[in-house]
Amino acid sequence: MAAHLMGFGRYAPERIITNDDWAARVDTSDEWITQRTGIKRRRFADDDESTMTMAVAAAEHALKDADLVAGDIDEIIVATDTPEMMTPDTAALVQHQLGCGNIPTYDLGGSGCAGFVQALDVAKARITVAPKTVLVIGVELISRMISLDDRATAVLFGDAAGAVVAGPSAARAEVLEVISGTDGAHAEILTLAAGGTRNPFNSGSLESGDYNRLVMDGRKVFVEAVRRMSEASVEVLDRIGKTTSDVALVIPHQANKRIIDAVRKQLGLADERVYVNVHEYGNTGSATVPFALSEAVDEGRIGPGDLVLLTAFGAGFHWAAAAIQF
Ligand SMILES: CC(C)(COP(=O)(O)OP(=O)(O)OC[C@H]1O[C@@H](n2cnc3c(N)ncnc32)[C@H](O)[C@@H]1OP(=O)(O)O)[C@@H](O)C(=O)NCCC(=O)NCCS
């Protein structure tokens, strides 16, 4: 049984934070952020929004796009590193809010920005074993989880959600192949430790500021992100007997324009064959790929017959890539 994508959805909060807004808060500038990352703006959730509400908004968009209702969904996977709570998972809250039946749901957490494509790998396997309709969501509300006084990390991120409906119906696009990989030797290079059992949240972490400190070796992350996203892209195409010249559009994880450009060059692709929206939304973690996919479909950047490549990289380090035939 083949797995297909039947609908695409996305949600971004209304509130726009520009680079100049950041420069008014911490010691940074539009020039520094633009040169190093390509980011000009990002969205931050309002107080009445949460990881669950953003995930539900993207899911409703994807369901509408698939011409389905909540009762048609058989399973939900939510990829997020910024869950609504420690327990239970965000997926259970999404299930109830959408009004699905008592279907199984689970979060795929801690994979950073690779989470959505990894979740798609799981969804494909589940559909292949037994035909079912799986809602796959990537969502992050990062602005509420990291220190907004740390210029080295805060300016990079934004909040958003993206979703796909995956299932057996061959109406729109087939998930030909997905690959995932992990190198835990690099786990300490990108961490948000507080709140876990190594560094439980307590008054000490509040005083030290550890409770929201994102620790990142930016240069090492940069190098590994380029290498792993490029290699995963070639590997997934190789598995289906294709090369980059067969690809109509690459949708890479939107961390940074320089990383995207380096991957594009490694793959030998022209600008117009790589989708970029990082200037508008910043790095929205596991939401970047499904958000960009939904946007690219709506903008007419993807049409029938197109082979689309998804490639992502995140904390762990984890990486994943998918080949989608429209
Ligand atoms: C973070 C990143 C943009 C930094 O760019 P860079 O070219 O490596 O930065 P540099 O080493 O040239 O500059 C670092 C300097 O800028 C300063 N700096 C950091 N953030 C800054 C900011 N927002 N504004 C101004 N200066 C800043 C640092 O304090 C440091 O100063 P120092 O040299 O006096 O110590 C880059 O490493 C990167 O994109 N890495 C990948 C990060 C990522 O994508 N993470 C998510 C992975 S999914």
PDBQT file of the ligand as one rigid body, heavy atoms in Angstrom, charges set to zero:
ROOT
HETATM    1  C1  LIG A 401      24.325  31.490  14.600  1.00  0.00    +0.000 C 
HETATM    2  C2  LIG A 401      25.003  31.985  13.338  1.00  0.00    +0.000 C 
HETATM    3  C3  LIG A 401      24.030  32.849  12.548  1.00  0.00    +0.000 C 
HETATM    4  C4  LIG A 401      26.199  32.845  13.751  1.00  0.00    +0.000 C 
HETATM    5  O1  LIG A 401      26.858  33.269  12.570  1.00  0.00    +0.000 OA
HETATM    6  P1  LIG A 401      28.438  33.183  12.524  1.00  0.00    +0.000 P 
HETATM    7  O2  LIG A 401      28.850  33.678  11.186  1.00  0.00    +0.000 OA
HETATM    8  O3  LIG A 401      28.842  31.787  12.909  1.00  0.00    +0.000 OA
HETATM    9  O4  LIG A 401      28.816  34.186  13.638  1.00  0.00    +0.000 OA
HETATM   10  P2  LIG A 401      30.271  34.712  13.922  1.00  0.00    +0.000 P 
HETATM   11  O5  LIG A 401      31.070  33.624  14.540  1.00  0.00    +0.000 OA
HETATM   12  O6  LIG A 401      30.852  35.356  12.716  1.00  0.00    +0.000 OA
HETATM   13  O7  LIG A 401      29.969  35.841  14.937  1.00  0.00    +0.000 OA
HETATM   14  C5  LIG A 401      29.753  35.524  16.246  1.00  0.00    +0.000 C 
HETATM   15  C6  LIG A 401      29.839  36.866  16.952  1.00  0.00    +0.000 C 
HETATM   16  O8  LIG A 401      28.591  37.527  16.743  1.00  0.00    +0.000 OA
HETATM   17  C7  LIG A 401      28.026  37.835  17.990  1.00  0.00    +0.000 C 
HETATM   18  N1  LIG A 401      26.589  37.706  17.866  1.00  0.00    +0.000 N 
HETATM   19  C8  LIG A 401      25.837  36.597  18.097  1.00  0.00    +0.000 A 
HETATM   20  N2  LIG A 401      24.559  36.885  17.892  1.00  0.00    +0.000 NA
HETATM   21  C9  LIG A 401      24.494  38.179  17.511  1.00  0.00    +0.000 A 
HETATM   22  C10 LIG A 401      23.431  39.030  17.165  1.00  0.00    +0.000 A 
HETATM   23  N3  LIG A 401      22.147  38.617  17.146  1.00  0.00    +0.000 N 
HETATM   24  N4  LIG A 401      23.727  40.311  16.819  1.00  0.00    +0.000 NA
HETATM   25  C11 LIG A 401      25.002  40.748  16.831  1.00  0.00    +0.000 A 
HETATM   26  N5  LIG A 401      26.042  39.983  17.160  1.00  0.00    +0.000 NA
HETATM   27  C12 LIG A 401      25.772  38.702  17.491  1.00  0.00    +0.000 A 
HETATM   28  C13 LIG A 401      28.622  36.839  18.946  1.00  0.00    +0.000 C 
HETATM   29  O9  LIG A 401      28.583  37.329  20.264  1.00  0.00    +0.000 OA
HETATM   30  C14 LIG A 401      30.031  36.708  18.431  1.00  0.00    +0.000 C 
HETATM   31  O10 LIG A 401      30.762  37.827  18.894  1.00  0.00    +0.000 OA
HETATM   32  P3  LIG A 401      32.330  37.684  19.282  1.00  0.00    +0.000 P 
HETATM   33  O11 LIG A 401      32.996  37.279  18.016  1.00  0.00    +0.000 OA
HETATM   34  O12 LIG A 401      32.675  39.043  19.739  1.00  0.00    +0.000 OA
HETATM   35  O13 LIG A 401      32.365  36.638  20.320  1.00  0.00    +0.000 OA
HETATM   36  C15 LIG A 401      25.506  30.802  12.462  1.00  0.00    +0.000 C 
HETATM   37  O14 LIG A 401      26.554  30.116  13.124  1.00  0.00    +0.000 OA
HETATM   38  C16 LIG A 401      24.409  29.839  12.133  1.00  0.00    +0.000 C 
HETATM   39  O15 LIG A 401      23.510  30.138  11.405  1.00  0.00    +0.000 OA
HETATM   40  N6  LIG A 401      24.478  28.604  12.646  1.00  0.00    +0.000 N 
HETATM   41  C17 LIG A 401      23.413  27.646  12.496  1.00  0.00    +0.000 C 
HETATM   42  C18 LIG A 401      22.369  27.916  13.546  1.00  0.00    +0.000 C 
HETATM   43  C19 LIG A 401      21.085  27.191  13.292  1.00  0.00    +0.000 C 
HETATM   44  O16 LIG A 401      20.606  27.187  12.192  1.00  0.00    +0.000 OA
HETATM   45  N7  LIG A 401      20.527  26.564  14.338  1.00  0.00    +0.000 N 
HETATM   46  C20 LIG A 401      19.320  25.830  14.235  1.00  0.00    +0.000 C 
HETATM   47  C21 LIG A 401      19.638  24.501  13.639  1.00  0.00    +0.000 C 
HETATM   48  S1  LIG A 401      18.309  23.612  13.051  1.00  0.00    +0.000 SA
ENDROOT
TORSDOF 0
